């Protein structure tokens, strides 16, 4: 049985998720940190309402493509080794991470729409803004699940180069360390700070780019049908 080209679509979905996330991040480049005053946060949301809601829509679309990308990875691992639990863990991890991300984006978008439509609610703007930022940081633990499972599956099956397994494990460790920064009350290690945002985010983006590239190139095992012995009299 020759390989099909279905895996390429999953790789393209990963690249699409990456592009949309980068565009959304650029749109929100001027967003204040959660350590800034409530008036600053409220003023930003009111002035940049359209930009923020556009970024929310882009993130939501990126998350949907990210889930498609994860499902394709899980399928590649299952085809190579259908007796391992790693493919199921990969899929479950991507589903968990995508659920957290989509729910956070939807809630934040709804909160921004409601508060900017009724300016009297802007006095509470810092609350949902901070909650979503901290939740995105804690989501690093959820992201570490599919990353770790991917590393194990690659080491077990050899579907992708071994450097991809090491890279997956490294990004998983960084994701967990970034989630621990919620224990910091402020400074460079506060949730949403440049250090805790750009380093894990950049590494994750590189990982998605690398794995999507391998899928697009169809760096996958060749699946062949083995014929069994004929049944009947000798």
VMD Tcl script that draws the C-alpha trace (Angstrom):
set ca {
  {0.00 0.00 0.00}
  {1.57 3.27 -1.05}
  {1.52 6.29 1.25}
  {-1.19 8.81 0.55}
  {-0.86 12.53 0.86}
  {-3.24 12.98 3.78}
  {-0.41 13.73 6.19}
  {0.58 16.77 4.17}
  {-2.71 18.45 5.01}
  {-2.00 18.06 8.71}
  {1.42 19.63 8.19}
  {-0.14 22.51 6.28}
  {-2.65 22.92 9.12}
  {0.25 23.26 11.55}
  {1.89 25.89 9.36}
  {-1.42 27.71 9.08}
  {-1.84 27.69 12.85}
  {1.65 29.12 13.22}
  {1.05 31.92 10.71}
  {-2.27 32.94 12.27}
  {-0.76 32.90 15.77}
  {2.11 35.12 14.67}
  {-0.27 37.62 13.06}
  {-2.43 37.67 16.20}
  {0.66 38.15 18.35}
  {1.75 41.10 16.22}
  {-1.69 42.67 16.59}
  {-1.42 42.38 20.38}
  {2.20 43.56 20.56}
  {1.13 46.75 22.31}
  {-0.98 45.03 24.98}
  {-0.13 46.04 28.56}
  {1.24 43.54 31.09}
  {-0.95 42.29 33.91}
  {1.29 44.14 36.37}
  {0.22 47.51 34.93}
  {-2.61 49.57 36.40}
  {-6.27 48.73 35.90}
  {-6.79 52.08 34.17}
  {-4.06 51.26 31.65}
  {-5.60 47.89 30.85}
  {-9.11 49.35 30.56}
  {-7.88 52.16 28.32}
  {-6.10 49.74 26.03}
  {-9.11 47.43 25.64}
  {-11.39 50.38 24.88}
  {-9.02 51.98 22.36}
  {-7.96 48.75 20.66}
  {-11.30 46.91 20.74}
  {-11.32 45.99 17.05}
  {-7.68 44.89 17.06}
  {-8.17 42.72 20.16}
  {-11.29 41.02 18.81}
  {-9.58 40.39 15.47}
  {-6.67 38.77 17.30}
  {-9.12 36.63 19.26}
  {-10.68 35.34 16.03}
  {-7.25 34.59 14.58}
  {-6.23 32.71 17.72}
  {-9.46 30.69 17.62}
  {-8.82 29.70 14.01}
  {-5.20 28.88 14.83}
  {-6.28 26.61 17.68}
  {-8.62 24.68 15.37}
  {-5.77 24.14 12.89}
  {-3.43 23.22 15.76}
  {-5.82 20.43 16.76}
  {-5.90 19.14 13.18}
  {-2.09 19.16 13.17}
  {-2.03 17.20 16.44}
  {-4.50 14.64 15.17}
  {-2.29 14.07 12.12}
  {0.76 13.49 14.31}
  {-1.20 11.00 16.41}
  {-2.29 9.18 13.25}
  {1.30 8.95 12.01}
  {2.38 7.37 15.29}
  {-0.59 4.98 15.33}
  {0.18 3.77 11.83}
  {3.75 3.04 12.87}
  {2.88 1.31 16.16}
  {-0.77 0.56 16.89}
  {0.05 -1.27 20.14}
  {1.46 1.77 21.94}
  {-0.53 4.19 24.10}
  {1.60 7.14 22.92}
  {-0.62 8.05 19.91}
  {-3.70 8.24 22.15}
  {-1.82 10.41 24.67}
  {-0.64 12.69 21.85}
  {-4.20 13.15 20.61}
  {-5.60 13.64 24.12}
  {-2.89 16.16 24.94}
  {-3.59 18.20 21.84}
  {-7.33 18.06 22.57}
  {-6.78 19.26 26.15}
  {-4.46 22.08 25.10}
  {-6.79 23.17 22.30}
  {-9.79 23.13 24.63}
  {-8.04 25.36 27.15}
  {-6.87 27.72 24.42}
  {-10.20 27.93 22.60}
  {-12.17 28.43 25.80}
  {-9.76 31.12 26.96}
  {-9.95 32.95 23.64}
  {-13.75 32.76 23.54}
  {-14.15 33.97 27.11}
  {-11.67 36.80 26.64}
  {-13.33 37.87 23.39}
  {-16.74 37.85 25.04}
  {-15.47 39.83 28.02}
  {-13.83 42.45 25.81}
  {-16.98 42.79 23.70}
  {-19.18 43.18 26.78}
  {-16.92 45.64 28.60}
  {-16.30 47.86 25.59}
  {-20.00 47.87 24.71}
  {-20.83 48.92 28.27}
  {-17.98 51.20 29.42}
  {-19.22 51.06 33.01}
  {-17.89 47.49 33.14}
  {-14.36 48.59 32.26}
  {-13.59 49.04 35.96}
  {-13.43 45.23 36.05}
  {-11.25 44.94 32.93}
  {-8.13 43.92 34.82}
  {-9.82 40.78 36.19}
  {-10.55 38.81 32.97}
  {-7.36 40.20 31.42}
  {-5.27 38.78 34.24}
  {-7.19 35.49 34.42}
  {-6.69 34.75 30.72}
  {-2.99 35.66 30.88}
  {-2.38 33.38 33.86}
  {-4.47 30.58 32.31}
  {-2.38 30.77 29.12}
  {0.74 30.42 31.25}
  {-0.61 27.40 33.18}
  {-1.58 25.81 29.85}
  {2.12 25.09 29.44}
  {1.58 22.02 31.63}
  {-1.16 20.77 29.30}
  {1.07 21.40 26.26}
  {3.84 19.35 27.86}
  {1.63 16.25 27.63}
  {1.54 15.92 23.82}
  {5.14 17.14 23.58}
  {6.36 14.42 25.94}
  {4.21 11.77 24.26}
  {5.55 12.86 20.88}
  {9.12 12.47 22.12}
  {8.35 8.97 23.40}
  {6.56 7.97 20.19}
  {9.41 9.19 17.98}
  {11.99 7.35 20.10}
  {9.86 4.20 19.96}
  {8.88 4.19 16.29}
  {11.50 6.23 14.48}
  {8.77 7.88 12.42}
  {10.69 11.15 12.53}
  {14.41 11.87 13.06}
  {15.67 11.36 16.61}
  {16.55 15.03 16.97}
  {12.81 15.71 16.82}
  {12.34 13.51 19.90}
  {14.99 15.41 21.85}
  {13.60 18.75 20.71}
  {10.07 17.73 21.71}
  {11.26 16.73 25.18}
  {13.21 19.97 25.60}
  {10.22 22.14 24.65}
  {8.07 20.10 27.07}
  {10.45 20.91 29.94}
  {10.47 24.62 29.06}
  {6.65 24.62 28.90}
  {6.42 23.21 32.43}
  {9.00 25.66 33.75}
  {7.10 28.57 32.20}
  {3.90 27.43 33.93}
  {5.66 27.50 37.30}
  {6.25 31.24 36.88}
  {2.70 31.91 38.13}
  {4.29 31.65 41.58}
  {6.14 34.88 40.83}
  {4.32 38.03 41.89}
  {6.16 40.33 39.50}
  {9.35 41.09 37.66}
  {10.76 39.31 34.60}
  {9.24 35.98 35.71}
  {5.67 37.24 36.09}
  {3.03 35.63 33.85}
  {2.80 37.53 30.60}
  {6.27 39.06 30.95}
  {8.56 39.05 27.93}
  {10.82 36.30 29.31}
  {7.99 33.93 30.24}
  {6.10 34.60 27.02}
  {8.58 34.81 24.17}
  {10.98 32.00 25.14}
  {8.40 29.17 25.54}
  {6.26 30.66 22.78}
  {9.18 30.92 20.39}
  {10.36 27.36 21.10}
  {6.84 26.01 20.62}
  {6.58 27.88 17.32}
  {9.87 26.38 16.15}
  {8.65 22.92 17.17}
  {5.39 23.31 15.23}
  {7.35 24.60 12.23}
  {9.76 21.66 12.33}
  {7.12 18.96 12.79}
  {4.83 20.53 10.18}
  {7.72 20.62 7.74}
  {8.37 16.92 8.29}
  {4.71 16.12 7.72}
  {4.56 18.20 4.55}
  {7.65 16.40 3.26}
  {5.92 13.14 4.26}
  {8.86 11.98 6.35}
  {6.80 8.98 7.40}
  {7.14 5.22 7.47}
  {6.14 3.25 4.41}
  {3.12 1.14 5.24}
  {3.04 -2.16 3.37}
  {0.62 -5.04 3.40}
  {2.20 -8.37 4.29}
  {0.64 -11.39 2.62}
  {0.06 -14.35 4.88}
  {0.39 -17.99 3.85}
  {-2.26 -19.32 1.54}
  {-5.06 -21.30 3.15}
  {-5.82 -24.64 1.62}
  {-4.31 -28.01 0.86}
  {-0.62 -28.12 0.14}
}
mol new
graphics top color blue
foreach p $ca { graphics top sphere $p radius 0.5 }
foreach p [lrange $ca 0 end-1] q [lrange $ca 1 end] { graphics top cylinder $p $q radius 0.2 }
display resetview
